[in-house]
Amino acid sequence: MLGALCEGPTRIMHCLDSDDVNRSRAAMEALGVSVRKEAGALVVEGRGLRGLRAPAAPLQMGNSGTTTRLLLGILAGCPFEATLVGDASLSHRPMRRVTEPLEKMGAAIQGAQGSDRLPLRIQGGALRGIRHSLPVPSAQVKSALLLAGCFAQGPTTVVESAPTRDHTERMLSFLGARIDCKGREITLEPGSPLQGRALEVPGDFSSAAFFLVAAAILPGSSLTVQRVGLNPTRTGLLEVLR
């Protein structure tokens, strides 16, 4: 998604081949973004912040709540209408925690029969930056608001009640966004174009955790895990095992 908003190509090594990731890829392709496989990598041809186009059909989210919430943040800033649909399970999950602040920023969002559930129809366009305190810690809601903030007039500040994963803040900064993290306040200043870069996705610590615990409980065992991300917002298990 971030690669789609960049200027120039983003080359992604070791991208996970999963349903959630493929839902995100298909959604970006439906918005006019070229994504191709090349020498073991995914290459996303960025269209810039103003380059996405209206989809010809509803965007299929499957069971991916991450795709849904982050994509809502992007669509909030796009001057066209789009509809997000999901499977039976995803369609029962409430989305108000992300739709409410996006509406405060200026997006128009309508859920099924007036609810906050999928299918969701969103009309994006002119957004204004807001200051929003998250009543419940959520990296997905935080990410959606920061993505919307890239399109907004004025800064967008998200205040967390507890620290959550900071992958989006790190990626936005890496790609050129002006983002300031002070304690539990994250502020994004719009206006800086994102620049496509080469990325290598590290192994997932949560997946590695099962093997770490298995080794820890087997007397005399030794295990070395390589190329796994050690973002401090994800590695609490290491302290527990120590």
C-alpha positions in Angstrom: 0.0 0.0 0.0 2.8 2.4 0.9 4.6 1.5 -2.3 1.5 2.4 -4.3 1.6 5.9 -2.8 5.3 6.4 -3.6 6.8 8.1 -6.5 8.8 5.5 -8.5 9.1 1.8 -7.9 9.2 0.0 -4.6 11.0 -3.4 -4.8 9.9 -5.8 -2.0 12.0 -8.9 -1.2 10.6 -11.8 0.8 7.0 -10.6 0.6 4.7 -13.2 2.3 2.5 -15.1 -0.1 -0.7 -15.2 2.0 -4.4 -14.4 1.5 -4.2 -11.1 3.4 -1.2 -9.9 1.4 -2.8 -11.0 -1.9 -6.0 -9.2 -0.9 -4.0 -6.0 -0.4 -2.2 -6.5 -3.7 -5.4 -7.1 -5.6 -7.0 -4.0 -4.1 -4.1 -1.8 -5.1 -4.2 -3.2 -8.7 -7.9 -2.4 -8.8 -7.0 1.1 -7.9 -4.7 1.3 -10.9 -1.3 0.2 -9.4 1.0 -2.1 -11.3 2.4 -4.9 -9.2 4.6 -7.6 -10.8 6.9 -10.4 -9.8 10.5 -9.9 -10.9 13.6 -12.0 -9.9 12.0 -13.2 -6.7 10.7 -9.8 -5.7 7.4 -7.9 -5.9 7.8 -4.6 -7.8 5.2 -1.9 -7.1 5.0 0.9 -9.5 4.1 3.8 -7.4 1.5 6.3 -8.6 2.1 9.0 -6.0 -0.4 10.4 -3.4 -2.7 11.7 -6.1 -2.4 8.9 -8.7 -4.9 6.2 -7.6 -8.1 5.8 -9.7 -11.6 4.8 -8.9 -12.1 1.0 -8.9 -14.5 -0.5 -11.4 -16.0 -2.9 -8.9 -16.2 -3.4 -5.1 -12.9 -4.2 -3.5 -12.7 -7.7 -2.1 -11.2 -7.8 1.4 -11.8 -11.5 2.1 -11.0 -12.0 5.8 -8.3 -9.3 6.1 -9.1 -6.8 8.7 -5.6 -5.2 8.3 -6.3 -4.6 4.6 -9.7 -3.1 5.3 -8.6 -0.7 8.0 -5.4 0.5 6.3 -7.1 0.8 2.9 -9.9 2.9 4.5 -7.2 5.4 5.5 -5.9 5.7 2.0 -9.3 5.8 0.3 -10.3 8.6 2.7 -7.9 10.9 0.9 -8.9 9.9 -2.7 -11.5 12.0 -4.5 -13.7 9.1 -5.6 -16.1 6.6 -4.2 -15.2 3.0 -3.4 -16.9 0.0 -1.7 -15.2 -2.5 0.5 -16.8 -6.0 0.9 -15.6 -9.0 3.0 -16.4 -12.5 3.9 -19.1 -13.4 6.4 -16.7 -13.2 9.4 -15.1 -9.9 8.4 -18.6 -8.5 7.7 -19.5 -9.0 11.4 -16.5 -7.0 12.7 -17.2 -3.4 13.8 -15.2 -0.7 12.1 -16.3 2.3 14.0 -13.0 2.9 15.7 -11.5 3.7 12.3 -14.5 5.1 10.4 -15.4 7.7 13.1 -12.0 9.6 13.1 -11.8 9.3 9.3 -15.2 11.0 9.1 -13.9 13.7 11.4 -11.1 14.3 8.9 -13.7 14.8 6.2 -14.4 11.4 4.6 -18.0 10.2 4.1 -18.4 6.5 5.1 -21.6 4.5 5.0 -21.9 0.9 6.3 -24.4 -1.9 5.7 -27.9 -0.7 6.7 -26.5 2.3 8.5 -24.1 0.2 10.6 -20.3 0.4 11.0 -19.8 -3.0 9.3 -18.9 -4.2 5.8 -19.9 -3.6 3.1 -18.6 0.0 3.5 -19.0 2.7 0.9 -16.5 5.5 1.3 -16.3 8.8 -0.5 -12.9 10.4 0.0 -11.6 13.8 -0.9 -10.5 16.9 0.9 -9.3 15.9 4.4 -8.2 18.0 7.3 -5.6 16.9 9.9 -6.9 16.1 13.4 -5.7 15.2 16.8 -7.1 11.9 17.9 -6.7 9.9 21.1 -7.1 6.1 20.7 -9.5 4.9 23.4 -8.3 1.3 22.7 -4.7 0.7 21.6 -4.7 -0.3 17.9 -1.8 -0.3 15.5 -4.3 -0.7 12.6 -6.4 2.3 13.5 -3.2 4.4 14.1 -1.9 3.3 10.7 -5.2 4.2 9.0 -5.1 7.7 10.4 -1.5 8.3 9.5 -2.1 7.1 6.0 -5.1 9.5 5.7 -2.9 12.2 7.2 -0.6 12.0 4.1 -3.5 13.5 2.1 -4.8 16.0 4.7 -4.4 19.7 5.1 -2.5 20.3 8.3 -0.8 17.9 10.7 -2.4 14.7 12.0 -1.6 13.6 15.5 -2.5 10.2 17.0 -2.2 9.8 20.8 -1.9 6.2 22.1 -3.1 5.0 25.5 -0.4 2.3 25.3 2.4 1.6 22.8 1.5 -0.5 19.8 3.5 -1.8 16.8 5.2 1.0 15.0 5.9 -0.5 11.6 3.9 2.1 9.8 5.7 5.0 11.4 9.1 3.5 10.6 8.1 2.8 7.0 6.6 6.3 6.4 9.8 7.9 7.8 12.0 5.5 5.6 10.0 6.5 2.5 10.4 10.3 3.2 7.4 11.4 5.2 7.8 14.0 7.9 6.7 12.1 11.0 7.6 12.9 14.6 7.2 10.3 17.5 7.4 11.7 21.0 6.4 9.3 23.6 2.9 8.1 22.8 2.1 11.0 20.4 2.8 10.5 16.7 2.4 13.5 14.4 2.6 13.4 10.6 3.1 16.6 8.7 1.7 16.3 5.1 3.3 17.7 2.0 6.4 15.5 1.6 6.2 13.1 -1.4 7.0 9.4 -0.6 9.9 7.9 -2.6 9.9 4.3 -3.7 12.8 2.2 -2.3 14.1 -1.3 -2.1 12.7 -3.2 0.9 13.5 -6.6 2.5 10.7 -8.0 4.7 12.2 -9.7 7.8 10.9 -12.9 9.2 7.9 -12.6 11.6 8.8 -12.8 15.3 5.3 -14.1 16.2 5.8 -17.1 13.9 9.3 -17.7 15.3 8.0 -17.5 18.9 6.6 -21.1 18.8 10.1 -22.5 17.9 11.8 -20.3 20.5 9.5 -21.7 23.2 9.9 -25.2 22.0 13.6 -24.9 22.3 13.4 -23.3 25.7 11.4 -26.2 27.2 13.5 -29.0 25.7 16.5 -29.7 27.9 19.8 -29.6 26.1 18.4 -28.0 23.0 20.0 -25.3 21.0 18.3 -23.1 18.3 19.5 -20.3 16.2 16.8 -18.2 14.4 18.0 -16.0 11.6 16.7 -13.0 9.7 13.8 -12.3 12.1 12.7 -8.7 12.8 13.6 -7.5 16.3 11.3 -4.5 16.5 11.1 -3.8 20.2 7.3 -3.4 19.9 7.1 -7.1 19.0 9.8 -8.9 21.1 8.4 -9.0 24.6 8.6 -12.8 24.6 12.4 -12.5 24.7 12.3 -10.8 28.0 9.9 -13.4 29.3 12.2 -16.3 28.2 15.2 -14.6 29.7 
